[in-house]
Amino acid sequence: MRLFPSLTLLLTSASLYAAPLPIDPLWKSETFRRSVTASYGIDSRIEPVITADEASYLGDSAKAMADGDRAKAIAILKDSSLLVQSAAMQFNLASLQFESGDATACIEHFEAALKLYPNFRDAHRNLAIVLIQAGKVDAAQPHLDHALALGSMDGTTLGLLAYARAVKGNHQAALDAYRLAQLTQPDERQWQLGEAQSLLALNHAREAADLVQGMLKKTPEEMNLWRLQADAWMALEDNQHAITDLEIVYRTGTLDANATLTLAHLCVQDDLPDLALERYRSALTAIEPAPAIRALEGIELFLSREDWTHGKEMVTILDQSDFYRKAFDLEKGEKSLVSRMVRARAILELETGDRASGAKQLEDWTRREPLDGAALILLARFRSESNQTPEAEMLLEQAERIPESSADAYYDHARIRIGASDYEKGLELLRKSQEIRPRESLAQYIVAIQALIGGSPSEF
């Protein structure tokens, strides 16, 4: 009996872009800049009519801007006695502050404009832009909706609306909005990236891969595209192409530790253990190392393939890191992570070192944590392989009383009873395991045992 079961992949956080891609590049886009500055004009159908006095101040401010003096342009509007009652002046002042990078003042004056004129379409839209820039997507959503209801169908409004929906996990709505945004802004990369990511989220990986491939032909230097395409290949279970894409990014030095660890996982699955270990080492020794749970996955992947050598090297790397020593500390570490590490260390000892030492590690841990069912089962497997059947069964009976481990414990216990030709007891235990966690393979096994002892399969 193997001490360590095969892992089922995909592993945690395998996707590189589970959340929407960063929106920040949009703010530097020429398309975006034009769309915002174009809203300086006032549309009398849906925005306030400008009085002669307001027009005078706005004209003076515009002249100062034409002369390149933004500070003067802002001062003209701020110092005007008309500002407190002029939605148009509040809007233009906020727009100037937006370009100056003063987000707090900008939000204040857009909100003032909306209090004076609630249906000020471009004020809603531009306020939403500033709020999204500030990471306040929830606050921006109603302003985007209002702008859309008032007829704002430009690419910026639709694209940001798509982004807000993607953040909320409404991927179909996001996909629809991203595609609409590209009708008026077909060259805006953020909307194209958003469309690709929405397709991925909706399990249309092939369409996403095709879209990203087309983008890469134009801008192969964009590392985000290679990473996004790798996500598509992973969804298509095409590890080789995913590895190639991530290696391209890795060799530019821009692949973060978590993504590098994903690359290493893929290498293990594709039978490239030496390359995998190199990438693990990079991810685990980075200035900002990969999360402890993902480091554990790397060890467990090697163990599931009975690659004890690389598994031991991984443990050595972790032992040399202050970050990981703290994460797996018996006293201070998260219990579930510590338990998995204890089991991994014990397996390596049992398979390659002092078997008695490995068993003692498990004994010490289960005395400390008697409700760690997985550790009890592992220790029972060792006892069973060492022909210590009564001890193994006692451990399994203990694990059977723990809800998280009962199904596996009943199954292991059944295997021991069946191995001892106690088919009736084995069948009883198998049925208990199946009742807790039904699976087709176990159902077939139960039928086979039932047939072996001469009963009717229909009894199950």
MARNU-651750 format. One record per residue (C-alpha): residue in three letters; z negated, y, x negated. Coordinates in Angstrom, 1 decimal. Layout:
<r:Ala; pz:Z; py:Y; px:X> .
...
# end
This chain:
<r:Met; pz:0.0; py:0.0; px:0.0> .
<r:Arg; pz:0.9; py:3.4; px:-1.4> .
<r:Leu; pz:-2.0; py:5.7; px:-1.8> .
<r:Phe; pz:0.0; py:8.8; px:-1.1> .
<r:Pro; pz:2.3; py:8.9; px:2.0> .
<r:Ser; pz:5.8; py:10.5; px:1.8> .
<r:Leu; pz:5.8; py:14.2; px:2.7> .
<r:Thr; pz:7.9; py:15.4; px:5.6> .
<r:Leu; pz:9.9; py:18.5; px:4.8> .
<r:Leu; pz:10.6; py:21.4; px:5.4> .
<r:Leu; pz:7.4; py:22.6; px:3.7> .
<r:Thr; pz:5.5; py:25.8; px:4.7> .
<r:Ser; pz:7.3; py:29.1; px:4.2> .
<r:Ala; pz:10.5; py:27.4; px:3.1> .
<r:Ser; pz:12.4; py:30.2; px:4.7> .
<r:Leu; pz:12.8; py:33.2; px:2.4> .
<r:Tyr; pz:13.2; py:35.7; px:5.2> .
<r:Ala; pz:10.9; py:34.6; px:8.1> .
<r:Ala; pz:10.4; py:38.3; px:8.9> .
<r:Pro; pz:13.3; py:40.8; px:9.3> .
<r:Leu; pz:14.7; py:42.1; px:6.1> .
<r:Pro; pz:13.2; py:45.4; px:4.9> .
<r:Ile; pz:14.8; py:48.3; px:6.6> .
<r:Asp; pz:14.1; py:50.7; px:3.7> .
<r:Pro; pz:17.7; py:50.6; px:2.3> .
<r:Leu; pz:18.9; py:52.2; px:5.5> .
<r:Trp; pz:17.3; py:55.5; px:4.7> .
<r:Lys; pz:19.6; py:55.9; px:1.7> .
<r:Ser; pz:22.7; py:55.0; px:3.6> .
<r:Glu; pz:25.4; py:57.7; px:4.0> .
<r:Thr; pz:26.1; py:56.4; px:7.5> .
<r:Phe; pz:22.5; py:56.9; px:8.4> .
<r:Arg; pz:22.3; py:60.4; px:6.9> .
<r:Arg; pz:25.3; py:61.6; px:8.8> .
<r:Ser; pz:24.1; py:60.2; px:12.1> .
<r:Val; pz:20.7; py:62.0; px:11.8> .
<r:Thr; pz:22.0; py:65.4; px:10.6> .
<r:Ala; pz:24.7; py:65.3; px:13.2> .
<r:Ser; pz:22.0; py:65.5; px:15.9> .
<r:Tyr; pz:21.2; py:69.1; px:14.9> .
<r:Gly; pz:23.5; py:70.4; px:17.7> .
<r:Ile; pz:22.1; py:70.7; px:21.2> .
<r:Asp; pz:23.8; py:68.9; px:24.1> .
<r:Ser; pz:23.1; py:71.0; px:27.2> .
<r:Arg; pz:23.6; py:68.0; px:29.5> .
<r:Ile; pz:20.5; py:66.2; px:28.3> .
<r:Glu; pz:18.8; py:68.6; px:26.0> .
<r:Pro; pz:17.2; py:72.1; px:26.5> .
<r:Val; pz:19.4; py:75.1; px:26.8> .
<r:Ile; pz:18.9; py:77.6; px:23.9> .
<r:Thr; pz:18.0; py:81.2; px:24.8> .
<r:Ala; pz:19.4; py:84.1; px:22.9> .
<r:Asp; pz:16.0; py:84.6; px:21.1> .
<r:Glu; pz:15.9; py:81.0; px:20.1> .
<r:Ala; pz:19.5; py:81.1; px:18.9> .
<r:Ser; pz:18.6; py:84.0; px:16.6> .
<r:Tyr; pz:15.8; py:82.1; px:14.9> .
<r:Leu; pz:17.9; py:78.9; px:14.7> .
<r:Gly; pz:20.8; py:80.9; px:13.2> .
<r:Asp; pz:18.6; py:82.4; px:10.6> .
<r:Ser; pz:17.2; py:79.0; px:9.7> .
<r:Ala; pz:20.6; py:77.5; px:9.5> .
<r:Lys; pz:21.8; py:80.3; px:7.2> .
<r:Ala; pz:18.8; py:79.6; px:4.9> .
<r:Met; pz:19.8; py:76.0; px:4.8> .
<r:Ala; pz:23.4; py:76.9; px:4.0> .
<r:Asp; pz:22.0; py:78.8; px:1.1> .
<r:Gly; pz:20.1; py:75.8; px:-0.1> .
<r:Asp; pz:16.7; py:77.2; px:0.7> .
<r:Arg; pz:15.0; py:74.6; px:2.9> .
<r:Ala; pz:11.5; py:76.0; px:2.4> .
<r:Lys; pz:12.7; py:79.4; px:3.9> .
<r:Ala; pz:14.5; py:77.6; px:6.7> .
<r:Ile; pz:11.3; py:75.8; px:7.6> .
<r:Ala; pz:9.2; py:79.0; px:7.3> .
<r:Ile; pz:11.5; py:80.9; px:9.7> .
<r:Leu; pz:10.8; py:78.4; px:12.4> .
<r:Lys; pz:7.1; py:77.8; px:11.7> .
<r:Asp; pz:6.3; py:81.5; px:11.7> .
<r:Ser; pz:8.1; py:82.3; px:14.9> .
<r:Ser; pz:6.0; py:83.1; px:17.9> .
<r:Leu; pz:8.6; py:81.3; px:20.1> .
<r:Leu; pz:7.9; py:77.9; px:18.4> .
<r:Val; pz:5.1; py:76.8; px:20.7> .
<r:Gln; pz:7.3; py:77.1; px:23.8> .
<r:Ser; pz:10.7; py:76.1; px:22.4> .
<r:Ala; pz:11.7; py:72.4; px:22.4> .
<r:Ala; pz:14.8; py:73.2; px:20.5> .
<r:Met; pz:13.0; py:75.0; px:17.7> .
<r:Gln; pz:10.3; py:72.2; px:17.5> .
<r:Phe; pz:13.2; py:69.7; px:17.2> .
<r:Asn; pz:15.0; py:71.6; px:14.4> .
<r:Leu; pz:11.7; py:72.2; px:12.5> .
<r:Ala; pz:10.9; py:68.5; px:12.8> .
<r:Ser; pz:14.4; py:67.6; px:11.5> .
<r:Leu; pz:14.0; py:69.9; px:8.5> .
<r:Gln; pz:10.6; py:68.3; px:7.8> .
<r:Phe; pz:12.2; py:64.9; px:8.1> .
<r:Glu; pz:14.6; py:65.8; px:5.3> .
<r:Ser; pz:11.7; py:67.2; px:3.2> .
<r:Gly; pz:9.8; py:63.9; px:3.6> .
<r:Asp; pz:6.8; py:65.4; px:5.5> .
<r:Ala; pz:6.4; py:62.5; px:8.0> .
<r:Thr; pz:3.1; py:63.7; px:9.5> .
<r:Ala; pz:4.4; py:67.2; px:10.3> .
<r:Cys; pz:7.7; py:65.8; px:11.4> .
<r:Ile; pz:6.1; py:63.4; px:14.0> .
<r:Glu; pz:3.9; py:66.2; px:15.2> .
<r:His; pz:6.8; py:68.6; px:16.0> .
<r:Phe; pz:9.0; py:65.9; px:17.5> .
<r:Glu; pz:6.2; py:65.0; px:19.8> .
<r:Ala; pz:5.7; py:68.7; px:20.6> .
<r:Ala; pz:9.4; py:68.9; px:21.5> .
<r:Leu; pz:9.1; py:66.0; px:23.9> .
<r:Lys; pz:6.1; py:67.5; px:25.6> .
<r:Leu; pz:8.2; py:70.6; px:26.3> .
<r:Tyr; pz:11.3; py:68.6; px:27.3> .
<r:Pro; pz:10.5; py:64.9; px:28.0> .
<r:Asn; pz:14.2; py:63.9; px:28.3> .
<r:Phe; pz:15.1; py:65.3; px:24.9> .
<r:Arg; pz:17.3; py:62.4; px:23.9> .
<r:Asp; pz:17.7; py:63.1; px:20.2> .
<r:Ala; pz:14.1; py:63.9; px:19.8> .
<r:His; pz:13.2; py:60.5; px:21.1> .
<r:Arg; pz:15.7; py:58.9; px:18.8> .
<r:Asn; pz:14.7; py:60.8; px:15.7> .
<r:Leu; pz:11.0; py:60.3; px:16.4> .
<r:Ala; pz:11.6; py:56.6; px:16.6> .
<r:Ile; pz:13.4; py:56.8; px:13.2> .
<r:Val; pz:10.4; py:58.5; px:11.6> .
<r:Leu; pz:7.9; py:56.0; px:13.2> .
<r:Ile; pz:9.9; py:53.0; px:11.9> .
<r:Gln; pz:10.0; py:54.6; px:8.5> .
<r:Ala; pz:6.2; py:54.8; px:8.6> .
<r:Gly; pz:6.0; py:51.1; px:9.7> .
<r:Lys; pz:5.0; py:51.9; px:13.2> .
<r:Val; pz:7.5; py:49.8; px:15.0> .
<r:Asp; pz:5.5; py:49.3; px:18.2> .
<r:Ala; pz:5.1; py:53.1; px:18.6> .
<r:Ala; pz:8.8; py:53.6; px:18.0> .
<r:Gln; pz:10.0; py:51.0; px:20.6> .
<r:Pro; pz:9.5; py:53.1; px:23.8> .
<r:His; pz:11.3; py:56.1; px:22.2> .
<r:Leu; pz:14.3; py:53.9; px:21.3> .
<r:Asp; pz:14.3; py:52.6; px:24.9> .
<r:His; pz:14.2; py:56.1; px:26.2> .
<r:Ala; pz:17.0; py:57.3; px:23.9> .
<r:Leu; pz:19.1; py:54.4; px:25.0> .
<r:Ala; pz:18.4; py:55.1; px:28.7> .
<r:Leu; pz:19.5; py:58.7; px:28.1> .
<r:Gly; pz:22.8; py:57.6; px:26.7> .
<r:Ser; pz:22.3; py:57.3; px:23.0> .
<r:Met; pz:24.7; py:54.6; px:22.1> .
<r:Asp; pz:25.2; py:55.4; px:18.4> .
<r:Gly; pz:24.9; py:52.7; px:15.8> .
<r:Thr; pz:21.6; py:54.1; px:14.4> .
<r:Thr; pz:19.8; py:53.9; px:17.8> .
<r:Leu; pz:21.2; py:50.4; px:18.5> .
<r:Gly; pz:20.6; py:49.1; px:15.0> .
<r:Leu; pz:17.0; py:50.3; px:15.0> .
<r:Leu; pz:16.5; py:48.9; px:18.5> .
<r:Ala; pz:17.8; py:45.6; px:17.1> .
<r:Tyr; pz:15.4; py:45.8; px:14.2> .
<r:Ala; pz:12.4; py:46.5; px:16.5> .
<r:Arg; pz:13.4; py:43.5; px:18.7> .
<r:Ala; pz:13.7; py:41.3; px:15.6> .
<r:Val; pz:10.2; py:42.3; px:14.4> .
<r:Lys; pz:8.9; py:41.2; px:17.9> .
<r:Gly; pz:10.8; py:37.8; px:17.6> .
<r:Asn; pz:13.3; py:38.6; px:20.3> .
<r:His; pz:16.2; py:37.3; px:18.2> .
<r:Gln; pz:18.9; py:37.0; px:20.9> .
<r:Ala; pz:18.3; py:40.6; px:22.0> .
<r:Ala; pz:18.3; py:41.7; px:18.4> .
<r:Leu; pz:21.6; py:39.9; px:17.7> .
<r:Asp; pz:23.2; py:41.6; px:20.7> .
<r:Ala; pz:22.0; py:45.0; px:19.6> .
<r:Tyr; pz:23.0; py:44.5; px:15.9> .
<r:Arg; pz:26.6; py:43.6; px:17.1> .
<r:Leu; pz:26.7; py:46.7; px:19.3> .
<r:Ala; pz:25.5; py:48.9; px:16.5> .
<r:Gln; pz:28.4; py:47.7; px:14.4> .
<r:Leu; pz:30.9; py:49.0; px:16.9> .
<r:Thr; pz:30.2; py:52.6; px:15.8> .
<r:Gln; pz:28.9; py:51.8; px:12.3> .
<r:Pro; pz:30.9; py:48.8; px:11.2> .
<r:Asp; pz:30.2; py:49.4; px:7.5> .
<r:Glu; pz:26.4; py:49.6; px:7.7> .
<r:Arg; pz:25.1; py:46.7; px:5.7> .
<r:Gln; pz:21.7; py:46.7; px:7.3> .
<r:Trp; pz:23.2; py:45.8; px:10.7> .
<r:Gln; pz:25.3; py:43.1; px:9.1> .
<r:Leu; pz:22.3; py:41.7; px:7.4> .
<r:Gly; pz:20.3; py:41.9; px:10.6> .
<r:Glu; pz:23.0; py:40.0; px:12.5> .
<r:Ala; pz:23.0; py:37.2; px:9.9> .
<r:Gln; pz:19.3; py:36.9; px:10.0> .
<r:Ser; pz:19.3; py:36.8; px:13.8> .
<r:Leu; pz:21.9; py:34.1; px:13.7> .
<r:Leu; pz:19.6; py:32.1; px:11.4> .
<r:Ala; pz:16.6; py:32.6; px:13.7> .
<r:Leu; pz:18.7; py:31.3; px:16.6> .
<r:Asn; pz:19.7; py:28.2; px:14.6> .
<r:His; pz:23.3; py:29.3; px:14.1> .
<r:Ala; pz:23.1; py:28.7; px:10.4> .
<r:Arg; pz:26.8; py:28.0; px:9.8> .
<r:Glu; pz:27.8; py:31.3; px:11.4> .
<r:Ala; pz:25.1; py:33.1; px:9.3> .
<r:Ala; pz:26.4; py:31.4; px:6.1> .
<r:Asp; pz:30.0; py:32.5; px:6.9> .
<r:Leu; pz:28.9; py:36.0; px:7.6> .
<r:Val; pz:27.0; py:36.3; px:4.4> .
<r:Gln; pz:29.8; py:34.8; px:2.4> .
<r:Gly; pz:32.1; py:37.5; px:3.6> .
<r:Met; pz:29.6; py:40.2; px:2.6> .
<r:Leu; pz:29.1; py:38.6; px:-0.9> .
<r:Lys; pz:32.8; py:38.9; px:-1.6> .
<r:Lys; pz:32.5; py:42.7; px:-1.3> .
<r:Thr; pz:29.1; py:43.1; px:-3.0> .
<r:Pro; pz:28.1; py:40.1; px:-5.1> .
<r:Glu; pz:25.5; py:42.2; px:-6.9> .
<r:Glu; pz:23.3; py:42.3; px:-3.8> .
<r:Met; pz:20.6; py:39.8; px:-4.5> .
<r:Asn; pz:19.3; py:39.9; px:-0.9> .
<r:Leu; pz:22.6; py:38.4; px:0.2> .
<r:Trp; pz:22.2; py:35.4; px:-2.2> .
<r:Arg; pz:18.7; py:34.8; px:-0.9> .
<r:Leu; pz:19.7; py:35.1; px:2.7> .
<r:Gln; pz:22.6; py:32.7; px:2.1> .
<r:Ala; pz:20.2; py:30.2; px:0.5> .
<r:Asp; pz:18.2; py:30.3; px:3.8> .
<r:Ala; pz:21.3; py:29.3; px:5.6> .
<r:Trp; pz:22.0; py:26.5; px:3.3> .
<r:Met; pz:18.4; py:25.2; px:3.6> .
<r:Ala; pz:18.8; py:25.3; px:7.4> .
<r:Leu; pz:22.0; py:23.2; px:7.0> .
<r:Glu; pz:20.1; py:20.9; px:4.6> .
<r:Asp; pz:22.5; py:21.7; px:1.8> .
<r:Asn; pz:20.0; py:21.8; px:-1.0> .
<r:Gln; pz:22.6; py:22.0; px:-3.8> .
<r:His; pz:24.1; py:25.2; px:-2.6> .
<r:Ala; pz:20.7; py:26.6; px:-1.8> .
<r:Ile; pz:19.6; py:25.8; px:-5.4> .
<r:Thr; pz:22.7; py:27.5; px:-6.8> .
<r:Asp; pz:22.1; py:30.7; px:-4.8> .
<r:Leu; pz:18.5; py:30.9; px:-5.7> .
<r:Glu; pz:19.2; py:30.2; px:-9.4> .
<r:Ile; pz:21.6; py:33.2; px:-9.4> .
<r:Val; pz:18.8; py:35.4; px:-8.2> .
<r:Tyr; pz:16.2; py:33.8; px:-10.5> .
<r:Arg; pz:18.3; py:34.5; px:-13.6> .
<r:Thr; pz:18.4; py:38.2; px:-12.7> .
<r:Gly; pz:14.6; py:38.3; px:-12.9> .
<r:Thr; pz:14.3; py:39.5; px:-9.3> .
<r:Leu; pz:13.2; py:36.3; px:-7.5> .
<r:Asp; pz:9.5; py:36.6; px:-6.5> .
<r:Ala; pz:7.0; py:33.9; px:-7.2> .
<r:Asn; pz:7.0; py:32.5; px:-3.6> .
<r:Ala; pz:10.8; py:32.2; px:-3.5> .
<r:Thr; pz:10.8; py:30.7; px:-7.0> .
<r:Leu; pz:8.4; py:28.1; px:-5.7> .
<r:Thr; pz:10.8; py:27.3; px:-2.9> .
<r:Leu; pz:13.5; py:26.9; px:-5.5> .
<r:Ala; pz:11.3; py:24.4; px:-7.4> .
<r:His; pz:10.6; py:22.5; px:-4.2> .
<r:Leu; pz:14.4; py:22.1; px:-3.6> .
<r:Cys; pz:14.8; py:20.9; px:-7.2> .
<r:Val; pz:12.2; py:18.2; px:-6.7> .
<r:Gln; pz:14.0; py:17.1; px:-3.5> .
<r:Asp; pz:17.3; py:17.1; px:-5.3> .
<r:Asp; pz:16.0; py:14.9; px:-8.1> .
<r:Leu; pz:15.8; py:17.7; px:-10.7> .
<r:Pro; pz:12.2; py:17.2; px:-11.7> .
<r:Asp; pz:12.4; py:18.9; px:-15.2> .
<r:Leu; pz:14.1; py:22.0; px:-13.8> .
<r:Ala; pz:11.6; py:22.0; px:-10.9> .
<r:Leu; pz:8.6; py:22.0; px:-13.3> .
<r:Glu; pz:10.1; py:24.9; px:-15.2> .
<r:Arg; pz:10.4; py:26.9; px:-12.0> .
<r:Tyr; pz:7.0; py:25.9; px:-10.8> .
<r:Arg; pz:5.6; py:27.1; px:-14.1> .
<r:Ser; pz:7.3; py:30.4; px:-13.6> .
<r:Ala; pz:6.0; py:30.8; px:-10.1> .
<r:Leu; pz:2.4; py:29.7; px:-10.9> .
<r:Thr; pz:2.0; py:31.9; px:-14.0> .
<r:Ala; pz:3.6; py:35.1; px:-12.5> .
<r:Ile; pz:1.6; py:38.3; px:-12.4> .
<r:Glu; pz:1.5; py:37.8; px:-8.6> .
<r:Pro; pz:1.5; py:34.0; px:-8.4> .
<r:Ala; pz:2.6; py:32.0; px:-5.4> .
<r:Pro; pz:0.0; py:31.1; px:-2.7> .
<r:Ala; pz:-2.3; py:28.2; px:-3.5> .
<r:Ile; pz:-1.1; py:26.2; px:-0.5> .
<r:Arg; pz:2.5; py:26.2; px:-1.8> .
<r:Ala; pz:1.3; py:25.3; px:-5.3> .
<r:Leu; pz:-0.3; py:22.3; px:-3.7> .
<r:Glu; pz:2.9; py:21.4; px:-2.0> .
<r:Gly; pz:4.6; py:21.1; px:-5.4> .
<r:Ile; pz:2.0; py:18.7; px:-6.6> .
<r:Glu; pz:2.1; py:16.7; px:-3.4> .
<r:Leu; pz:5.9; py:16.5; px:-3.6> .
<r:Phe; pz:5.7; py:15.0; px:-7.1> .
<r:Leu; pz:3.0; py:12.5; px:-5.9> .
<r:Ser; pz:5.1; py:11.5; px:-2.8> .
<r:Arg; pz:7.8; py:10.5; px:-5.2> .
<r:Glu; pz:5.3; py:8.7; px:-7.5> .
<r:Asp; pz:6.2; py:11.1; px:-10.3> .
<r:Trp; pz:2.8; py:11.1; px:-11.8> .
<r:Thr; pz:3.8; py:12.8; px:-15.1> .
<r:His; pz:5.1; py:16.0; px:-13.5> .
<r:Gly; pz:2.2; py:15.9; px:-11.0> .
<r:Lys; pz:-0.3; py:15.9; px:-13.9> .
<r:Glu; pz:1.5; py:18.7; px:-15.6> .
<r:Met; pz:1.3; py:20.8; px:-12.4> .
<r:Val; pz:-2.4; py:20.2; px:-12.2> .
<r:Thr; pz:-2.8; py:21.3; px:-15.8> .
<r:Ile; pz:-0.9; py:24.6; px:-15.1> .
<r:Leu; pz:-3.2; py:25.3; px:-12.2> .
<r:Asp; pz:-6.3; py:24.5; px:-14.2> .
<r:Gln; pz:-5.3; py:27.2; px:-16.8> .
<r:Ser; pz:-5.0; py:29.9; px:-14.1> .
<r:Asp; pz:-8.0; py:32.0; px:-13.0> .
<r:Phe; pz:-6.3; py:32.6; px:-9.7> .
<r:Tyr; pz:-5.9; py:28.9; px:-8.9> .
<r:Arg; pz:-9.3; py:27.9; px:-10.3> .
<r:Lys; pz:-10.9; py:30.3; px:-7.8> .
<r:Ala; pz:-8.7; py:29.0; px:-4.9> .
<r:Phe; pz:-9.7; py:25.4; px:-5.5> .
<r:Asp; pz:-13.3; py:26.0; px:-6.5> .
<r:Leu; pz:-15.5; py:23.4; px:-4.8> .
<r:Glu; pz:-18.0; py:26.1; px:-3.7> .
<r:Lys; pz:-15.8; py:29.1; px:-2.9> .
<r:Gly; pz:-12.4; py:27.7; px:-2.1> .
<r:Glu; pz:-10.9; py:27.2; px:1.4> .
<r:Lys; pz:-12.1; py:23.7; px:2.4> .
<r:Ser; pz:-8.8; py:22.4; px:3.5> .
<r:Leu; pz:-7.1; py:23.4; px:0.2> .
<r:Val; pz:-10.0; py:22.1; px:-1.9> .
<r:Ser; pz:-9.8; py:18.8; px:-0.1> .
<r:Arg; pz:-6.1; py:18.4; px:-0.8> .
<r:Met; pz:-6.6; py:19.2; px:-4.4> .
<r:Val; pz:-9.5; py:16.7; px:-4.7> .
<r:Arg; pz:-7.2; py:14.0; px:-3.2> .
<r:Ala; pz:-4.3; py:14.9; px:-5.5> .
<r:Arg; pz:-6.5; py:14.7; px:-8.6> .
<r:Ala; pz:-8.0; py:11.4; px:-7.4> .
<r:Ile; pz:-4.6; py:9.9; px:-6.9> .
<r:Leu; pz:-3.5; py:10.9; px:-10.3> .
<r:Glu; pz:-6.6; py:9.3; px:-11.8> .
<r:Leu; pz:-6.1; py:6.2; px:-9.7> .
<r:Glu; pz:-2.4; py:5.9; px:-10.7> .
<r:Thr; pz:-2.4; py:6.9; px:-14.3> .
<r:Gly; pz:-5.9; py:7.2; px:-15.6> .
<r:Asp; pz:-9.3; py:5.7; px:-15.0> .
<r:Arg; pz:-9.3; py:4.2; px:-11.5> .
<r:Ala; pz:-13.0; py:4.2; px:-11.4> .
<r:Ser; pz:-13.1; py:7.9; px:-12.2> .
<r:Gly; pz:-10.6; py:8.6; px:-9.4> .
<r:Ala; pz:-12.6; py:6.6; px:-6.9> .
<r:Lys; pz:-15.8; py:8.5; px:-8.0> .
<r:Gln; pz:-14.1; py:11.8; px:-7.4> .
<r:Leu; pz:-13.4; py:10.7; px:-3.8> .
<r:Glu; pz:-16.9; py:9.3; px:-3.4> .
<r:Asp; pz:-18.5; py:12.5; px:-4.6> .
<r:Trp; pz:-16.3; py:14.6; px:-2.3> .
<r:Thr; pz:-16.9; py:12.5; px:0.8> .
<r:Arg; pz:-20.6; py:12.6; px:0.3> .
<r:Arg; pz:-20.3; py:16.4; px:0.1> .
<r:Glu; pz:-17.8; py:16.6; px:3.0> .
<r:Pro; pz:-18.4; py:13.5; px:5.2> .
<r:Leu; pz:-16.0; py:14.8; px:7.9> .
<r:Asp; pz:-13.0; py:14.9; px:5.6> .
<r:Gly; pz:-11.1; py:12.1; px:7.3> .
<r:Ala; pz:-8.1; py:12.2; px:5.0> .
<r:Ala; pz:-10.3; py:11.7; px:1.9> .
<r:Leu; pz:-12.2; py:8.8; px:3.6> .
<r:Ile; pz:-8.8; py:7.1; px:4.4> .
<r:Leu; pz:-7.6; py:7.6; px:0.8> .
<r:Leu; pz:-10.9; py:6.1; px:-0.5> .
<r:Ala; pz:-10.5; py:3.2; px:1.9> .
<r:Arg; pz:-7.0; py:2.5; px:0.7> .
<r:Phe; pz:-8.4; py:2.3; px:-2.9> .
<r:Arg; pz:-11.2; py:0.0; px:-1.8> .
<r:Ser; pz:-8.7; py:-2.2; px:0.1> .
<r:Glu; pz:-6.4; py:-2.5; px:-2.9> .
<r:Ser; pz:-9.4; py:-3.4; px:-5.0> .
<r:Asn; pz:-10.2; py:-6.2; px:-2.6> .
<r:Gln; pz:-13.3; py:-4.4; px:-1.3> .
<r:Thr; pz:-12.4; py:-5.0; px:2.3> .
<r:Pro; pz:-15.8; py:-4.5; px:4.0> .
<r:Glu; pz:-16.3; py:-1.2; px:2.2> .
<r:Ala; pz:-12.8; py:-0.1; px:3.2> .
<r:Glu; pz:-13.4; py:-0.9; px:6.8> .
<r:Met; pz:-16.7; py:0.9; px:6.9> .
<r:Leu; pz:-14.9; py:4.0; px:5.6> .
<r:Leu; pz:-12.1; py:3.7; px:8.1> .
<r:Glu; pz:-14.6; py:3.3; px:11.0> .
<r:Gln; pz:-16.1; py:6.6; px:9.8> .
<r:Ala; pz:-12.7; py:8.3; px:9.7> .
<r:Glu; pz:-11.9; py:6.9; px:13.2> .
<r:Arg; pz:-14.7; py:9.0; px:14.7> .
<r:Ile; pz:-13.1; py:12.2; px:13.3> .
<r:Pro; pz:-10.4; py:13.5; px:15.7> .
<r:Glu; pz:-8.1; py:14.9; px:13.0> .
<r:Ser; pz:-7.9; py:11.6; px:11.1> .
<r:Ser; pz:-8.5; py:9.0; px:13.9> .
<r:Ala; pz:-4.8; py:8.0; px:14.4> .
<r:Asp; pz:-4.2; py:7.3; px:10.7> .
<r:Ala; pz:-7.6; py:5.6; px:10.4> .
<r:Tyr; pz:-6.9; py:3.2; px:13.3> .
<r:Tyr; pz:-3.5; py:2.4; px:11.8> .
<r:Asp; pz:-4.9; py:1.6; px:8.3> .
<r:His; pz:-7.7; py:-0.4; px:9.8> .
<r:Ala; pz:-5.2; py:-2.4; px:11.9> .
<r:Arg; pz:-3.2; py:-3.2; px:8.8> .
<r:Ile; pz:-6.3; py:-4.6; px:7.1> .
<r:Arg; pz:-7.1; py:-6.8; px:10.2> .
<r:Ile; pz:-3.5; py:-8.0; px:10.5> .
<r:Gly; pz:-3.4; py:-8.8; px:6.8> .
<r:Ala; pz:-6.5; py:-11.0; px:7.4> .
<r:Ser; pz:-4.6; py:-12.7; px:10.3> .
<r:Asp; pz:-6.9; py:-11.1; px:12.9> .
<r:Tyr; pz:-4.0; py:-10.1; px:15.1> .
<r:Glu; pz:-6.0; py:-9.4; px:18.3> .
<r:Lys; pz:-8.2; py:-6.9; px:16.6> .
<r:Gly; pz:-5.2; py:-5.4; px:14.7> .
<r:Leu; pz:-3.3; py:-5.0; px:17.9> .
<r:Glu; pz:-6.2; py:-3.3; px:19.6> .
<r:Leu; pz:-6.4; py:-0.8; px:16.7> .
<r:Leu; pz:-2.7; py:-0.2; px:16.7> .
<r:Arg; pz:-2.8; py:0.7; px:20.4> .
<r:Lys; pz:-5.6; py:3.1; px:19.8> .
<r:Ser; pz:-3.5; py:4.8; px:17.1> .
<r:Gln; pz:-0.4; py:4.9; px:19.3> .
<r:Glu; pz:-2.4; py:6.4; px:22.2> .
<r:Ile; pz:-3.6; py:9.3; px:20.0> .
<r:Arg; pz:-0.3; py:10.0; px:18.3> .
<r:Pro; pz:2.7; py:8.2; px:19.9> .
<r:Arg; pz:5.7; py:7.3; px:17.6> .
<r:Glu; pz:8.6; py:5.0; px:18.1> .
<r:Ser; pz:8.2; py:3.1; px:14.9> .
<r:Leu; pz:4.6; py:2.2; px:15.8> .
<r:Ala; pz:5.7; py:1.2; px:19.3> .
<r:Gln; pz:8.1; py:-1.3; px:17.8> .
<r:Tyr; pz:5.4; py:-2.6; px:15.4> .
<r:Ile; pz:3.1; py:-3.2; px:18.4> .
<r:Val; pz:5.8; py:-5.2; px:20.2> .
<r:Ala; pz:6.3; py:-7.3; px:17.1> .
<r:Ile; pz:2.6; py:-8.1; px:16.7> .
<r:Gln; pz:2.4; py:-8.8; px:20.4> .
<r:Ala; pz:5.3; py:-11.2; px:20.1> .
<r:Leu; pz:3.7; py:-12.8; px:17.1> .
<r:Ile; pz:0.5; py:-13.7; px:19.0> .
<r:Gly; pz:2.4; py:-14.9; px:22.0> .
<r:Gly; pz:1.7; py:-12.1; px:24.4> .
<r:Ser; pz:4.1; py:-10.3; px:26.6> .
<r:Pro; pz:5.5; py:-7.0; px:25.2> .
<r:Ser; pz:5.3; py:-5.6; px:28.7> .
<r:Glu; pz:1.5; py:-5.6; px:28.3> .
<r:Phe; pz:1.9; py:-2.6; px:26.0> .
# end
